[in-house]
């Protein structure tokens, strides 16, 4: 069975420690760590990593250190809650809203580390980490690959393989799994769970789909960024997609990863919700499978919206879009100051300047990114 998943699975404990030893004795890789020298003694750091005897200790020594390096540089504050909803002895399927390629699941792992839990496994598209070094780093950090290329028949086989692997991870290896609520990041701030995700999960047991999903202990996860990672890139893509399919530049995914990690995010709120259990009992049995899955998606989204933290930027965006002002129907302008609005408008003006999209169109999509979470939370 292990051989079946070799192309997508993360490294085992033994493979991880072997890969770490090889990687951290490679002069070229050590040289790349020099970017952290403003705050980290790289020589001592490498010694500490090589002295680790387990994967968990390695994660604490390496991933935790890097994460806090970037949090200190790019975040005003990070708020965590909901760890009491996790039983480390009872693996679950964590389904989260997806705003950033790397950070969404990274915040989850660091929250786990803070509480003495080993990392969950996390899904990442193979198209996002084409660089061999990125693949190596992903597999030693409990990431598994979602294979997205190939002809139709090959993609169908890859989907079946992914379904089998997630089942294998949760029920046989007893490892929790994080996956995004859909195929790719939310570009317009409108977080919605795709029924296709749930359908993929049931391919391993199509005769008892709802029972399987219930046993997976689906746990919604919500991340809220004060300043959206890659907002400019997302707004530009949406604008260029209006009249024709969007074609990515060869280095665009790498740029998104870099900007997401290094860009300023302000405050971040990360919430682990409650496992869905009673929600399954409330689904009418006479419905079709598609309708049942749609209802389940609604329940996942409901928790994500309830746990989404709205910042002044979100309220400002919807005020601007709806021209509601201080006497508007939503009465949200009392939730931010004039100074905050001036600063936000300056931010939007800067983000709206790109070479191939009119400024007014960029402004529309930038405002969507921040306004849609308000609409969802107050449905």
C-alpha positions in Angstrom: 0.0 0.0 0.0 2.9 2.4 0.8 4.2 1.8 -2.7 0.9 2.8 -4.2 1.2 6.3 -2.6 5.0 6.8 -3.1 4.5 9.5 -5.8 2.3 11.7 -3.5 2.9 10.9 0.1 5.2 12.8 2.6 8.3 11.2 3.8 8.2 8.6 6.6 9.9 9.4 9.9 13.1 7.6 8.8 13.1 9.1 5.3 12.6 12.6 6.8 15.6 12.3 9.0 17.7 11.0 6.1 16.6 13.8 3.9 17.3 16.4 6.7 20.8 15.1 7.1 21.4 15.3 3.3 19.8 18.7 2.9 21.5 20.4 5.9 25.0 19.2 4.9 24.5 20.6 1.3 26.6 23.9 1.1 24.2 25.2 -1.6 21.2 24.8 0.6 23.0 26.3 3.6 23.9 29.3 1.5 20.2 29.9 0.8 19.6 30.1 4.6 21.7 33.2 4.7 18.6 35.3 4.1 17.7 34.7 7.8 21.0 36.0 9.1 19.6 39.3 10.2 17.9 37.5 13.1 19.2 33.9 13.2 22.7 32.5 13.7 22.6 30.1 10.7 25.6 28.1 11.8 24.2 27.4 15.2 20.7 26.8 13.7 22.1 24.1 11.3 23.9 22.4 14.2 20.6 22.4 16.2 18.7 20.9 13.2 21.3 18.2 12.6 21.1 17.2 16.3 17.4 16.5 16.1 16.5 12.8 16.7 12.9 12.9 15.6 10.8 14.5 12.9 8.8 16.4 15.5 11.9 17.9 17.0 13.1 18.8 13.5 9.8 20.6 12.8 10.2 22.6 16.0 13.8 23.4 15.2 13.3 24.4 11.5 9.8 25.1 10.4 8.8 26.7 13.7 11.8 29.0 13.6 11.2 30.1 10.0 7.6 30.7 10.6 8.2 32.9 13.6 10.8 34.8 11.6 8.3 35.8 9.0 5.5 36.3 11.5 7.6 38.8 13.3 8.4 40.7 10.1 5.0 40.6 8.4 2.3 40.3 11.1 1.2 42.8 13.7 -0.3 40.0 15.9 -1.6 36.4 15.4 -4.6 35.2 17.4 -5.3 31.5 17.7 -8.4 29.7 19.1 -10.2 26.4 19.0 -7.4 23.9 19.9 -9.8 22.4 22.5 -11.8 21.1 19.5 -9.0 18.8 18.5 -8.3 15.4 20.1 -4.7 14.4 19.0 -5.6 10.8 19.5 -8.6 11.0 17.2 -7.5 12.0 13.7 -9.8 14.3 11.7 -10.2 16.0 8.3 -9.6 19.7 8.6 -11.2 21.7 5.8 -10.2 25.3 5.7 -10.9 28.5 3.7 -7.9 29.0 1.4 -6.3 32.5 1.0 -2.6 31.8 0.8 -0.7 28.9 -0.8 1.6 28.1 2.1 0.5 30.1 5.1 -3.0 28.8 5.6 -1.8 25.3 6.6 1.4 26.7 8.1 -0.6 28.6 10.8 -2.4 25.4 11.6 0.9 23.5 12.0 2.4 26.1 14.3 -0.8 26.1 16.4 -0.4 22.4 16.7 3.3 22.8 17.7 2.4 25.4 20.3 0.2 22.8 22.0 2.7 19.9 21.7 0.9 18.2 18.8 2.7 16.7 15.8 1.9 18.3 12.5 -1.1 17.3 10.5 -0.7 16.4 6.9 -1.5 19.0 4.3 -2.4 18.9 0.7 -0.6 21.0 -1.9 -0.9 21.0 -5.7 2.1 19.6 -7.5 2.0 22.6 -9.9 2.8 24.9 -7.1 6.1 23.2 -6.1 7.8 22.3 -9.4 11.2 23.1 -8.0 12.8 19.9 -6.7 14.0 21.7 -3.5 10.4 22.8 -2.8 9.2 19.2 -3.3 11.8 18.0 -0.8 10.9 20.6 1.8 7.2 19.8 1.3 7.6 16.1 1.9 9.7 16.5 5.0 7.0 18.8 6.4 4.2 16.3 6.1 2.8 17.7 2.8 1.3 15.4 0.2 0.9 16.2 -3.5 -2.3 16.7 -5.4 -1.5 15.7 -8.9 -3.2 18.0 -11.4 -1.6 17.5 -14.8 -2.2 14.9 -17.5 -5.0 13.7 -19.8 -8.6 13.2 -18.5 -8.1 9.5 -17.8 -4.9 10.2 -15.9 -6.5 13.0 -13.8 -9.4 10.7 -12.9 -6.9 8.1 -11.7 -5.1 10.8 -9.7 -8.3 11.8 -8.1 -9.1 8.2 -7.0 -5.5 7.9 -5.7 -5.9 11.1 -3.7 -9.2 9.9 -2.2 -7.5 6.6 -1.2 -4.5 8.3 0.3 -6.6 10.7 2.5 -8.6 7.6 3.7 -5.3 5.7 4.4 -3.9 8.6 6.3 -6.8 9.2 8.6 -8.1 5.7 9.2 -5.0 3.5 8.8 -2.0 5.7 9.8 -4.1 7.8 12.2 -2.8 11.1 10.9 -5.1 14.2 10.6 -5.3 15.9 7.2 -5.7 19.6 6.2 -7.2 20.4 2.8 -8.5 23.6 1.3 -12.3 23.9 0.8 -11.9 24.0 -3.0 -9.5 23.7 -5.9 -7.2 26.7 -5.5 -7.3 29.8 -3.4 -10.3 32.1 -3.0 -9.6 35.0 -5.3 -12.5 37.3 -4.5 -12.9 36.8 -0.7 -16.1 34.7 -1.2 -15.1 31.5 0.7 -17.2 28.5 -0.5 -16.7 24.8 0.0 -16.9 22.9 -3.3 -19.1 19.8 -3.4 -16.5 18.3 -5.7 -14.1 18.1 -2.8 -16.5 16.1 -0.7 -17.3 13.9 -3.7 -13.6 13.2 -4.2 -13.3 12.1 -0.6 -16.1 9.5 -1.0 -14.6 7.8 -4.1 -12.8 5.4 -1.8 -16.2 4.1 -0.5 -19.0 5.2 -2.9 -21.6 2.9 -1.2 -21.5 4.7 2.1 -20.5 8.3 1.3 -22.2 10.2 4.1 -21.1 7.6 6.7 -17.5 7.9 5.6 -17.6 11.7 5.7 -19.0 11.6 9.2 -16.3 9.2 10.4 -13.7 11.6 9.0 -14.6 14.1 11.8 -14.8 17.0 9.3 -13.6 20.1 11.2 -13.9 23.5 9.6 -10.9 25.9 9.9 -11.0 29.6 9.4 -8.2 32.0 8.7 -8.7 35.8 8.4 -6.0 38.1 7.2 -6.3 41.9 7.9 -4.4 42.5 4.7 -5.0 39.8 2.1 -1.9 38.0 0.8 -1.4 38.6 -2.9 -4.4 40.9 -3.2 -3.0 42.6 -6.2 -2.2 39.4 -8.0 -5.7 38.0 -7.3 -7.5 41.2 -8.4 -5.4 41.3 -11.6 -6.2 37.7 -12.4 -9.9 38.2 -11.9 -9.9 41.3 -14.1 -8.0 39.5 -16.9 -10.4 36.5 -16.6 -13.5 38.5 -17.5 -13.3 38.0 -21.2 -10.8 35.1 -21.7 -9.3 32.2 -19.8 -6.5 33.4 -17.6 -3.0 32.2 -18.6 -0.4 32.1 -15.8 3.1 33.3 -16.3 5.8 30.6 -15.8 7.0 32.1 -12.5 3.6 33.2 -11.2 3.1 30.5 -8.6 6.5 31.0 -7.2 5.9 34.8 -7.0 2.5 34.1 -5.2 4.3 31.9 -2.7 7.0 34.5 -2.1 4.6 37.5 -1.8 2.2 35.5 0.4 5.0 34.7 2.9 6.9 38.0 2.8 4.0 40.5 2.3 2.6 42.5 5.3 -0.6 40.9 6.7 -1.4 43.0 9.7 -3.4 40.9 12.2 -4.2 37.3 11.6 -7.0 35.3 13.3 -6.9 31.5 13.1 -9.8 29.4 14.4 -10.3 25.7 14.6 -14.0 25.0 14.5 -16.1 22.1 15.9 -16.2 18.7 14.2 -19.4 18.2 12.2 -21.4 15.4 13.7 -25.0 16.4 14.5 -25.1 18.1 11.1 -25.1 14.7 9.4 -28.2 13.7 11.4 -30.1 16.7 10.2 -29.6 15.9 6.5 -32.9 14.5 5.0 -32.4 10.9 3.8 -34.7 11.3 0.8 -32.4 13.8 -0.9 -30.0 12.9 -3.7 -26.3 12.5 -2.9 -25.5 15.8 -4.7 -28.1 17.7 -2.6 -26.8 16.0 0.6 -23.2 17.1 -0.2 -24.4 20.6 -1.0 -26.1 20.8 2.4 -22.9 19.6 4.1 -20.9 22.2 2.2 -23.3 24.8 3.6 -22.7 23.6 7.1 -18.9 23.8 6.6 -19.3 27.3 5.2 -21.5 28.3 8.1 -18.8 27.7 10.6 -16.2 29.3 8.5 -18.3 32.5 8.2 -19.2 32.5 11.9 -15.5 32.2 12.8 -14.2 34.7 10.3 -12.9 37.8 12.0 -13.9 41.1 10.3 -11.4 43.9 10.4 -12.0 47.6 9.8 -10.7 47.1 6.2 -13.7 44.7 5.6 -16.2 47.2 6.8 -14.6 50.0 4.9 -14.7 48.0 1.7 -18.4 47.2 1.9 -19.2 50.9 2.8 -17.3 52.0 -0.3 -19.0 49.5 -2.6 -22.5 50.1 -1.3 -22.0 53.8 -0.8 -23.7 53.4 2.6 -21.8 56.0 4.5 -22.5 56.8 8.1 -26.2 56.7 7.6 -26.2 53.6 5.4 -28.3 50.5 5.9 -25.4 48.4 7.3 -24.3 51.0 9.9 -20.8 49.7 9.8 -18.9 53.0 9.4 -18.9 53.4 13.2 -16.5 50.4 13.2 -13.6 52.3 11.7 -12.0 55.8 12.0 -11.5 58.4 9.4 -7.7 57.9 9.7 -8.2 54.1 9.1 -10.2 54.9 5.9 -7.6 57.3 4.6 -4.9 54.7 5.1 -7.0 52.0 3.5 -7.7 54.1 0.5 -4.0 54.8 0.1 -3.3 51.0 0.2 -6.0 50.4 -2.4 -4.7 53.1 -4.7 -1.2 51.5 -4.6 -2.5 48.0 -5.1 -4.7 49.1 -8.0 -1.8 50.2 -10.2 -0.8 47.4 -12.7 0.3 47.7 -16.3 -2.4 45.7 -18.0 -5.6 46.4 -16.1 -7.4 49.7 -15.8 -7.3 51.2 -12.3 -11.1 51.3 -11.8 -11.4 47.6 -12.6 -8.6 46.7 -10.2 -10.3 48.7 -7.5 -13.6 46.8 -8.0 -11.9 43.4 -7.5 -9.7 44.6 -4.6 -12.9 45.8 -2.8 -14.6 42.5 -3.5 -11.8 40.7 -1.7 -12.4 42.7 1.5 -16.2 43.2 1.2 -17.4 39.7 0.5 -16.5 38.3 3.9 -18.9 40.9 5.5 -21.7 39.7 3.2 -21.1 36.1 4.0 -20.9 36.7 7.8 -24.1 38.7 7.8 -26.2 36.5 5.4 
